[in-house]
Amino acid sequence: MDGAGKAYRAAIEANPKDAGAHFNLGLLLENERQDVDGAEQAYRAAVAADPGYAWAHNNLHNLMSRRES
């Protein structure tokens, strides 16, 4: 998964408004690395880059719901 993480980070560096790259990085961090803080940050960046990105809102909501319980 290191290759995927590097690719997502490179895409974000090239275009910080790439909501898809932020979202995919969030998925990787949450599911493969169990980095909840990093995933939250990535999902928030995806939402900031594209406020209409429903999957990013959904994943952020689910992540925050699990944190509160």
ChimeraX commands (.cxc) that place a marker at each C-alpha (Angstrom):
marker #1 position 0.00,0.00,0.00 radius 0.5
marker #1 position 2.97,2.33,0.25 radius 0.5
marker #1 position 2.86,2.82,-3.52 radius 0.5
marker #1 position -0.79,3.85,-3.41 radius 0.5
marker #1 position -0.17,6.26,-0.55 radius 0.5
marker #1 position 2.72,7.85,-2.40 radius 0.5
marker #1 position 0.63,8.14,-5.56 radius 0.5
marker #1 position -2.25,9.84,-3.74 radius 0.5
marker #1 position 0.13,12.23,-1.99 radius 0.5
marker #1 position 1.83,13.05,-5.31 radius 0.5
marker #1 position -1.55,13.74,-6.91 radius 0.5
marker #1 position -2.47,16.02,-3.99 radius 0.5
marker #1 position 0.85,17.82,-4.24 radius 0.5
marker #1 position 0.31,18.35,-7.97 radius 0.5
marker #1 position -3.28,19.49,-7.46 radius 0.5
marker #1 position -4.32,20.25,-3.86 radius 0.5
marker #1 position -7.95,20.51,-5.02 radius 0.5
marker #1 position -8.06,16.90,-6.24 radius 0.5
marker #1 position -10.93,15.73,-4.06 radius 0.5
marker #1 position -10.65,12.17,-5.35 radius 0.5
marker #1 position -7.03,11.86,-4.29 radius 0.5
marker #1 position -7.83,13.19,-0.82 radius 0.5
marker #1 position -10.77,10.79,-0.55 radius 0.5
marker #1 position -8.75,7.77,-1.68 radius 0.5
marker #1 position -5.96,8.68,0.71 radius 0.5
marker #1 position -8.58,8.80,3.46 radius 0.5
marker #1 position -9.80,5.33,2.53 radius 0.5
marker #1 position -6.26,4.00,2.60 radius 0.5
marker #1 position -5.47,5.61,5.94 radius 0.5
marker #1 position -8.71,4.49,7.55 radius 0.5
marker #1 position -8.94,0.94,6.26 radius 0.5
marker #1 position -5.37,-0.18,5.68 radius 0.5
marker #1 position -3.41,1.80,8.25 radius 0.5
marker #1 position -6.06,2.38,10.93 radius 0.5
marker #1 position -4.96,6.04,11.02 radius 0.5
marker #1 position -8.25,7.61,12.06 radius 0.5
marker #1 position -6.83,11.11,12.50 radius 0.5
marker #1 position -5.17,11.04,9.09 radius 0.5
marker #1 position -8.32,9.68,7.47 radius 0.5
marker #1 position -10.42,12.43,9.04 radius 0.5
marker #1 position -8.03,15.06,7.74 radius 0.5
marker #1 position -8.10,13.54,4.24 radius 0.5
marker #1 position -11.90,13.32,4.16 radius 0.5
marker #1 position -12.19,16.91,5.36 radius 0.5
marker #1 position -9.78,17.99,2.62 radius 0.5
marker #1 position -11.89,16.13,0.05 radius 0.5
marker #1 position -15.03,17.91,1.25 radius 0.5
marker #1 position -13.24,21.27,1.21 radius 0.5
marker #1 position -12.03,20.64,-2.34 radius 0.5
marker #1 position -15.48,19.52,-3.52 radius 0.5
marker #1 position -18.36,20.32,-1.16 radius 0.5
marker #1 position -20.68,18.17,-3.27 radius 0.5
marker #1 position -18.60,15.02,-2.89 radius 0.5
marker #1 position -21.24,12.82,-1.23 radius 0.5
marker #1 position -18.95,9.84,-0.55 radius 0.5
marker #1 position -16.47,12.07,1.29 radius 0.5
marker #1 position -19.29,13.49,3.44 radius 0.5
marker #1 position -20.57,9.97,4.07 radius 0.5
marker #1 position -17.21,8.55,5.10 radius 0.5
marker #1 position -16.43,11.55,7.29 radius 0.5
marker #1 position -19.81,11.21,8.99 radius 0.5
marker #1 position -19.33,7.48,9.55 radius 0.5
marker #1 position -15.82,8.00,10.90 radius 0.5
marker #1 position -16.98,10.70,13.30 radius 0.5
marker #1 position -19.94,8.58,14.42 radius 0.5
marker #1 position -17.65,5.68,15.28 radius 0.5
marker #1 position -15.38,8.02,17.22 radius 0.5
marker #1 position -18.26,9.29,19.34 radius 0.5
marker #1 position -19.49,5.84,20.31 radius 0.5
marker link #1:1,2 radius 0.2
marker link #1:2,3 radius 0.2
marker link #1:3,4 radius 0.2
marker link #1:4,5 radius 0.2
marker link #1:5,6 radius 0.2
marker link #1:6,7 radius 0.2
marker link #1:7,8 radius 0.2
marker link #1:8,9 radius 0.2
marker link #1:9,10 radius 0.2
marker link #1:10,11 radius 0.2
marker link #1:11,12 radius 0.2
marker link #1:12,13 radius 0.2
marker link #1:13,14 radius 0.2
marker link #1:14,15 radius 0.2
marker link #1:15,16 radius 0.2
marker link #1:16,17 radius 0.2
marker link #1:17,18 radius 0.2
marker link #1:18,19 radius 0.2
marker link #1:19,20 radius 0.2
marker link #1:20,21 radius 0.2
marker link #1:21,22 radius 0.2
marker link #1:22,23 radius 0.2
marker link #1:23,24 radius 0.2
marker link #1:24,25 radius 0.2
marker link #1:25,26 radius 0.2
marker link #1:26,27 radius 0.2
marker link #1:27,28 radius 0.2
marker link #1:28,29 radius 0.2
marker link #1:29,30 radius 0.2
marker link #1:30,31 radius 0.2
marker link #1:31,32 radius 0.2
marker link #1:32,33 radius 0.2
marker link #1:33,34 radius 0.2
marker link #1:34,35 radius 0.2
marker link #1:35,36 radius 0.2
marker link #1:36,37 radius 0.2
marker link #1:37,38 radius 0.2
marker link #1:38,39 radius 0.2
marker link #1:39,40 radius 0.2
marker link #1:40,41 radius 0.2
marker link #1:41,42 radius 0.2
marker link #1:42,43 radius 0.2
marker link #1:43,44 radius 0.2
marker link #1:44,45 radius 0.2
marker link #1:45,46 radius 0.2
marker link #1:46,47 radius 0.2
marker link #1:47,48 radius 0.2
marker link #1:48,49 radius 0.2
marker link #1:49,50 radius 0.2
marker link #1:50,51 radius 0.2
marker link #1:51,52 radius 0.2
marker link #1:52,53 radius 0.2
marker link #1:53,54 radius 0.2
marker link #1:54,55 radius 0.2
marker link #1:55,56 radius 0.2
marker link #1:56,57 radius 0.2
marker link #1:57,58 radius 0.2
marker link #1:58,59 radius 0.2
marker link #1:59,60 radius 0.2
marker link #1:60,61 radius 0.2
marker link #1:61,62 radius 0.2
marker link #1:62,63 radius 0.2
marker link #1:63,64 radius 0.2
marker link #1:64,65 radius 0.2
marker link #1:65,66 radius 0.2
marker link #1:66,67 radius 0.2
marker link #1:67,68 radius 0.2
marker link #1:68,69 radius 0.2
view
